[in-house]
Amino acid sequence: MRNYPRKTNRFIIFLTGLLLLALATLLLCLHYLPQLRQIWKQSFKALTKVDILWQPFSSFSKTGPIMLILMLLALIICMVCLKVIIAQGGGKRSRVMKVTHDGEQALSIAQVSFIEDLLKQKLANPQLVHSVSASAWKIRKNTALRVDVVIKHGSDPAQIRPILEEAIADMDSLFGTAVPVLIHLSRPWLERKAARTN
Amino acid sequence: MNQEDIKEPDHQAASDPVRHQPDRTLIKLMTKQDTRSARALLVVVLSLLVLCSMIYLLVEMVLEFIGKPHLLFSPQVELKAAVNLPTLLDKLPTAGLIAIAVGLVMIGFWLLWKAFSSGHLAVHGHVDDRFAMVSDDAVLAACLSAKVRHFAQLPAGQVKTIMAKNQITLQVVPTSGRLLDQQSILEYAQGVVEEWKLTRKMKIKVVLSGRGVVNR
């Protein structure tokens, strides 16, 4: 439920893949095609002849504007990379319920910890449920609730479903609104490494 | 809390005790997002690699710019290396160059496959109108193994379930001296899986082991 830029991620991976393929092709072509090698050398030589790019600014520095252009380019790439890394995740909320009481136009908001306690109480079933935790996330302009239910080894999701339905229905009737909920059933952490054998 | 997160009161649904069910598309989206990879780790690793190399280049360029000694290579040398790339490639043995190119092609195609594949995680979604529900494959496999084991009256460790994207494989090891009906196990497993109401239609396969375990 974390706000991942999924399309951007796909595009970045696609672009990197294409760049690597292009690099491999370029290396092989430069090795095996003498004409391309010639073009490569000529174009770089032409670039080195543009004096204005290579002349040092002053006695202060040995480098010319070309280095400054490359520095700027590297800086831009650095900023883009940082933005991509920071863009991963986010969207967590501490409050979830947005209850509107008609007529009075009042608004009540519930803390996630309160909902978590409520669900823990409703889902208290030592034979099936190991632990319950809740978190709230922003998803498409809505605040949705994520409930992580760790169930006992070998417990049946079909058996837990009616209990979950009842708990969610109780929560809905208590708050007077139906918040989008995602329930994730998982096994206790220590059991996860065990073989899927019973 | 952000003010834009708070919805305005909805006067039209005043009579309903529990107002508007969540949007079905949102429920489907949540299920889809939780069963598919966001490829975040791969993107972060790629970005970090580019970021580190760019920071190194920047440091070298700044050192060159202010006239200080460089760390590893002078940027001027690096630029000259780019100009003389064909000559540098000639110095490499052909086998080494081909190996580098093949490596790059393989990583490139792997990244393209990663970009286009569905990114299915070891999680399956359940159909529900009110809430999105997903279960880890380990949960489903453990449940099915336990149920089939009880149904076939087998001791612990003789039923193994392998969950794939669209297929469930049950590997059953019979106990010596007792007959096991493959068809009845298959039908029973199908019934259990139907009760789960998974979003994907699963194909179930029962594999009875040729070797049995001695009954104790």
Interface residues (C-beta under 8 A of the other chain):
Chain A: M1 R2 Y4 R6 N9 R10 F11 I12 I13 F14 T16 G17 L18 L19 L20 L21 L23 A24 L27 L28 L30 H31 R37 W40 K41 F44 K45 T48 F60 S61 K62 T63 I66 M67 L68 L70 M71 A74 L75 I77 C78 C81 L82 V84 I85 Q88 G89 R93 S94 R95 K98 T100 H101 D102 G103 Q105 L107 I109 K138 I139 R140 N142 T143 A144 I151 H153 G154 S155 D156 P157 A158 R161 L164 E165 I168 A169 D172 S173 G176 T177 A178 V179 P180 V181 L182 I183 H184 L185 S186 R187 E191 R192 A195 R196 T197 N198
Chain B: M1 D5 I6 K7 E8 P9 D10 H11 A13 A14 P17 V18 R19 H20 Q21 P22 D23 L26 I27 L29 M30 T31 Q33 D34 A38 R39 A40 L42 V43 V44 L46 S47 L48 V50 L51 M54 I55 L57 L58 M61 V62 E64 F65 I66 G67 P75 Q76 L79 A82 V83 L85 P86 L89 D90 T94 L97 I98 I100 A101 V102 L104 V105 I107 G108 F109 W110 L111 L112 K114 A115 F116 V123 H126 D128 R130 F131 A132 M133 V134 S135 D136 D137 A138 V139 L140 A141 A142 C143 S145 A146 K147 R149 A156 G157 V159 K160 T161 I162 M163 V192 E195 W196 K197
